[in-house]
Amino acid sequence: MYKSLQELVNATTELAALPATTLKLLELLDEPAVAADQVLNIISKDPSLTANLLKLCNSAYYGVRRQVGSVKEALILLGNQTVVTLAFATSMGDILRGKLASYGLAKDEMWHHALATALAAGFLTEQTGRKELKDRAFTSGLVHDIGKLLLDGPLSQQAEQLPAGAHGLALTEAERKILGFDHCEAGAALATAWHFPPVLATAIFHHHRPDAAKEHGEMVRAVYVANLVAESLGLGKGAGPPVSLEEQEDLGRQGFPDDVIARLTQSLGQELDDLLSALGQPV
């Protein structure tokens, strides 16, 4: 048993550092006025990142009316901050695509759920008149479950295992019972170690308890609802758990209109399929 999350972060050598390109993009995520030449300088040096970024830019999610053929075009059509967000998402793909046996997640399942939650969080902020938060909501949704990366190994070493199909608060309670901390706490610790912007660490920490967030409440609520909708639709792993009566009531308290939630529920599965197809990945 690890005495503290910091001890666990320090001991998990395979997660000790992010790739250099990801770190550079991370520095730009919190800059309100990112210069185009800064973005070009980072992305253009990574051919694989450039190729996957252009696939994302040409996906239906951003609805660009003509084919984006270069990073420079993407910067003009979508804006510098949006391109940084998408490049960061692309660079996180390899980190989030691994198998997490303790959580019953096969390869790519966490990545698919992360993308679904990112899409949903971006949709919620945009549809409720906060379009300026869309990029940050997308990023927050993408990384909300990174704590599972940190806890998967320690959980596999315990005699007691997580109950099959556990999600939401039941999952966090099981994690704390076995290890002494949950994936929300672990994710926030990892986000701090990786120097994520504070808003991302806050969204990660509170994504199962939005009412406890004292800062960035709108962002946290968007990620909470996005995660719950993605889980209920089974996006990322098999058939999803049904939304409980308590969760349904809680959804209504988060400030998102019923018609927005309904449209999200109807469209999210197809949006994820379209995004994965654009990326050339199996749906």
N, C-alpha and C positions, 0 to 999 in steps of 0.2 A: 504494500500500500504506500503510495506516495504521500508525503507529509503535506505538500502544498502543490498548487497548480504550477507555481514557478519552478519547482523542482522537476515536475513532469515536463514542462516546456524545455528546460535545460537538458533533460535526459533524452528527449526525442530527437536524435541527431538527423534523421531523414527529413525533418521539418524545420531544421535549424535556420535555414535561409531560403528566401525566395530567389528564383532566377534573376539575373542582373537586369534583364529587360523589364521584368515585372516590377522590380524595385524602382526603376527609373520612371515607369508609368505611374506608380503609386505616389511618387513625389508630386506629380502633376495633377492628381485627382483632386487635391484640396486647393488648387490655385484657381481663383475665380476668372482670371484673364490669362489663359494659356496661349502662348505665341505659337503660330503655325509652324515656324521653323524648328521650335523645340520638339514638337510632336514628330515632324518629318525626320528629324535627326535620329530619334530613337527607333521609330518603326522601320524606316528604310534599311536599317542595318540587319534586319531579321526577315529573310525572305519567307519563311514559314508563317511568321506572324502576319506579314503583309498579305499573303494569300488568304489566310483565314479571316482576317479583318475585312477584306473586300467581300468575302462571302456573306459575312454578317451585315455589312452595309447594304448589300443587294437583297437581303431577305425582306419578306413582306412586312416585318415588324416596323421598319422605318419607312416603308412606302415611297422610296425614291422613284421618281417617274421615269428615270432613264438609267441605264447601266453605269455603275460607278467603276471606272477602269484603273484608277490610281488613288493613292493615299491623298494626294493633293486635291483631286476632285472630291473625295470624301470630305475633306476639311471645308471646302467651299460649300458643298450641298448640305452637310449635316452640322457643321460647326466644330470648332476645335475640341470643346469639352466632351461632346458626344463621341467623337472619334477616340479620344483618350479612354472614355468609359468602355467602348467596344473593344479596344485594343487590350485593355486590362482584363476584360472578361475572357478574351481569346487566350491570353497568356496564362490564365488560371486553369485552363482546360485540363492540362496534363495532371495538375495537382488534384483536381476534383474527380477525375475519371477512374480512380483506382477502386479495387474491391474492398469493402468494409465488412468482414465476416461476422464480427460481433453484433452488427446491426442487421445482418441478413441481406446486405446489399451487394449484388454482383457488380462486376466492372461496368461502368458508365451509368449505373442507376442513380448514384448521388449527383452526378453531373446533369443528368436529365431533370432531376427534381430541382436542382439549383437553377437551371435555366428557366424552368416553368415558374418558379417563385420569382425570379428576376423579371420575367415578362409580365407576370401578374401585378407585381408591385409597381412597375412602370405604368401599366395600364390604369391602375387605381389612382395614382397621383395625377395623371394626365386627364382622366375623365372627370375628376372632381375640381378642375380648374387650377391645378398646381403643376402646369407643364414644366416649369423651371426645376421641379424636383425629380423629373422623370429619370434622368441619368443617374442621379444619386440613389434613387429608389431601386433602379435596376441593379446597381452594384451591391447595394445592401442585401437585396434578395438573393443575389448570386452567392454571397459568402456567408449567409446566415447560419449554415450548419457546419462551418469549418471545425468546430469543437469536436465533432465526431472523428475527424482525422487524428486528433490528439488522444482520444479516449479508446479508440478501437484496439490498439495493442494492449494496454493495461487491462481492458475488459476481458480480452482473450486469455489472460493469465489467471483469472479468478475462477474459483470453483462454481460460484453462482453466476449464472448468465442472465442477460436481459430477457424478459418474457417476450415470446414471439408476437409480433404485431403491435407492440406497445408504441404509442405515439403521444405527442403533446405532453401534458403535465404528468401523465402516467409514466412516460419514458424518462423524464427528468427525475422523477421520484425514485425510479428503479436505479438509475445511474448513481444518484447520491447515496442510496442504500448500499451499493456495491463498492463504490470508489470514494465516496465522501464529497463529490462535486459532480455537476452535470455538464452536458455539452454546451449549454449557454455560457456558463462560467468559463469553461475551458476555451470556447471560441473567443470570448472577450480577451482572455489572457494571451491567446495566440495572436489575436489582432494587435494587441499592444506590443508584443514581441516583434511583430512584423511592421510596426509603425503605421498601421492603418489610420486614416482620419478618425477622430473621435466619434463622429456620427455613425460610422460603420461598426465600431466596437459597441456602441450603445444599442444599435439595432440587433446585433448578434446577442448581446446579453439579455435583452428583454423580449426576444421574438416569441416566447411562449407566455409572457406576462406583460402585455403592453401597458396596463394600467399603472404599473410600478415605475414606468419611465418618467423621470423628471425633466429630461431634455429631449429634443428631437421627437416629440410625441407623435407628430403626424407621420414621420418616416417609420417609426416603430410600428404604428398601427397598420400602415400599408403592408409591411413585411409580414406581420402577424396574420392578417387576412389572406394575403397572397399565399403564404405557406399552408394555411388551413384549406384553402380552395384546391391547391395543387395536391395536397395529401388526399383530400376527399375524392378527387378524380383519379387517384392512383398514378399520377404523373411522376415517374421515376421508379416505381416498384409495383407491379401487379395490380390487383384490385384494391382501391383505396378504402380506408376505414370510413364508415359513414359519419357524417357530422352529427354529433350528439345534440340533444335538446339544449343542454347547457351551452355548447359551442354556438348553436344557432342564435340563442339569445345574446351571447357575447358578441357575435358578428354585428348584430343590430346596434350595439353600443359603441361601435368604433367610428361612426360618422360617415360611412359610405352608403349611399342610397341603395335601396333594394334592387332597382333596375340596373345599376352599375354592377352589382354582385351577380345578378342573373346573366347579364351579357358576358361578364368575365367567365362564368361557369360554362356557358355555351361555347365560347370561342377559344378558351385556353388550350385545349387538347390539340386543336388544329393548328394554332399558332406555334406550339412547340414542335409539332411534326414538320411544319413548314421551315422552321429555323434549323432543325436537325438536318432536313433535306438540303437546305442551302449550304450547310457546313459539310455535306457529304458523309453524314453519319447515319447509321441505322436508326429507324424510328421505332 
